[in-house]
């Protein structure tokens, strides 16, 4: 069953996302999106982001629709 996932961190970078997914440019159904009432923040312990519930804020990211079990397996490995 295909799944839709929202990415707010490093996987927003489309060339990286396509490599992780094993896709060629244009292969994935990707759109710019935002998650309401959430904010993307940097983490003190490292160079990566986290998402936190925050009323009134918007977390920018990308929505990827129709991911297959193969895509999900590649994400799990990543």
C-alpha positions as YAML, in Angstrom:
chain: A
units: angstrom
residues:
- id: 1
  name: UNK
  ca: [0.00, 0.00, 0.00]
- id: 2
  name: UNK
  ca: [1.52, 3.39, -0.99]
- id: 3
  name: UNK
  ca: [2.29, 5.85, 1.80]
- id: 4
  name: UNK
  ca: [2.64, 9.62, 1.98]
- id: 5
  name: UNK
  ca: [5.37, 11.13, 4.18]
- id: 6
  name: UNK
  ca: [6.35, 14.67, 5.19]
- id: 7
  name: UNK
  ca: [10.07, 15.53, 5.40]
- id: 8
  name: UNK
  ca: [11.26, 18.62, 7.27]
- id: 9
  name: UNK
  ca: [15.02, 18.10, 7.59]
- id: 10
  name: UNK
  ca: [17.89, 17.05, 5.38]
- id: 11
  name: UNK
  ca: [15.62, 14.98, 3.14]
- id: 12
  name: UNK
  ca: [14.04, 18.25, 1.93]
- id: 13
  name: UNK
  ca: [17.11, 18.50, -0.29]
- id: 14
  name: UNK
  ca: [15.69, 16.84, -3.40]
- id: 15
  name: UNK
  ca: [18.96, 15.40, -4.79]
- id: 16
  name: UNK
  ca: [19.58, 13.64, -1.45]
- id: 17
  name: UNK
  ca: [15.97, 12.43, -1.25]
- id: 18
  name: UNK
  ca: [16.17, 11.00, -4.76]
- id: 19
  name: UNK
  ca: [19.43, 9.18, -3.95]
- id: 20
  name: UNK
  ca: [18.00, 7.71, -0.74]
- id: 21
  name: UNK
  ca: [14.85, 6.61, -2.58]
- id: 22
  name: UNK
  ca: [16.77, 5.24, -5.57]
- id: 23
  name: UNK
  ca: [14.73, 7.50, -7.85]
- id: 24
  name: UNK
  ca: [15.61, 9.61, -10.86]
- id: 25
  name: UNK
  ca: [14.63, 13.30, -10.91]
- id: 26
  name: UNK
  ca: [10.91, 13.66, -11.52]
- id: 27
  name: UNK
  ca: [10.16, 10.07, -10.46]
- id: 28
  name: UNK
  ca: [8.64, 11.00, -7.09]
- id: 29
  name: UNK
  ca: [5.41, 12.90, -6.41]
- id: 30
  name: UNK
  ca: [6.90, 15.76, -4.35]
- id: 31
  name: UNK
  ca: [5.31, 19.05, -3.34]
- id: 32
  name: UNK
  ca: [6.36, 21.87, -1.04]
- id: 33
  name: UNK
  ca: [4.25, 21.79, 2.12]
- id: 34
  name: UNK
  ca: [4.17, 22.94, 5.73]
- id: 35
  name: UNK
  ca: [3.10, 21.28, 8.96]
- id: 36
  name: UNK
  ca: [0.78, 23.51, 10.98]
- id: 37
  name: UNK
  ca: [1.44, 24.14, 14.66]
- id: 38
  name: UNK
  ca: [5.00, 22.79, 14.47]
- id: 39
  name: UNK
  ca: [8.44, 24.39, 14.26]
- id: 40
  name: UNK
  ca: [11.77, 23.08, 12.96]
- id: 41
  name: UNK
  ca: [14.61, 23.74, 15.40]
- id: 42
  name: UNK
  ca: [18.32, 22.96, 15.45]
- id: 43
  name: UNK
  ca: [19.60, 20.45, 17.96]
- id: 44
  name: UNK
  ca: [22.37, 21.45, 20.35]
- id: 45
  name: UNK
  ca: [24.02, 18.01, 20.14]
- id: 46
  name: UNK
  ca: [24.57, 17.98, 16.39]
- id: 47
  name: UNK
  ca: [24.05, 19.44, 12.95]
- id: 48
  name: UNK
  ca: [20.55, 18.11, 12.40]
- id: 49
  name: UNK
  ca: [17.02, 19.42, 12.89]
- id: 50
  name: UNK
  ca: [14.11, 18.34, 15.03]
- id: 51
  name: UNK
  ca: [10.42, 19.15, 14.83]
- id: 52
  name: UNK
  ca: [8.48, 20.35, 17.86]
- id: 53
  name: UNK
  ca: [4.80, 21.08, 18.41]
- id: 54
  name: UNK
  ca: [4.43, 24.87, 18.63]
- id: 55
  name: UNK
  ca: [0.97, 26.48, 18.32]
- id: 56
  name: UNK
  ca: [0.82, 29.07, 15.56]
- id: 57
  name: UNK
  ca: [4.10, 28.02, 13.93]
- id: 58
  name: UNK
  ca: [4.63, 26.34, 10.55]
- id: 59
  name: UNK
  ca: [7.32, 23.75, 9.78]
- id: 60
  name: UNK
  ca: [8.38, 23.99, 6.12]
- id: 61
  name: UNK
  ca: [9.07, 20.76, 4.30]
- id: 62
  name: UNK
  ca: [8.11, 18.53, 1.41]
- id: 63
  name: UNK
  ca: [5.28, 16.05, 1.08]
- id: 64
  name: UNK
  ca: [6.09, 12.91, -0.88]
- id: 65
  name: UNK
  ca: [3.10, 10.90, -2.04]
- id: 66
  name: UNK
  ca: [2.81, 7.29, -3.12]
- id: 67
  name: UNK
  ca: [5.92, 5.81, -1.51]
- id: 68
  name: UNK
  ca: [6.24, 2.07, -2.05]
- id: 69
  name: UNK
  ca: [7.43, -0.55, 0.45]
- id: 70
  name: UNK
  ca: [10.77, -0.43, -1.42]
- id: 71
  name: UNK
  ca: [11.06, 3.31, -0.78]
- id: 72
  name: UNK
  ca: [10.22, 2.78, 2.91]
- id: 73
  name: UNK
  ca: [12.88, 0.05, 3.17]
- id: 74
  name: UNK
  ca: [15.47, 2.44, 1.70]
- id: 75
  name: UNK
  ca: [14.43, 5.13, 4.21]
- id: 76
  name: UNK
  ca: [14.76, 2.63, 7.06]
- id: 77
  name: UNK
  ca: [18.28, 1.78, 5.87]
- id: 78
  name: UNK
  ca: [19.20, 5.46, 5.56]
...
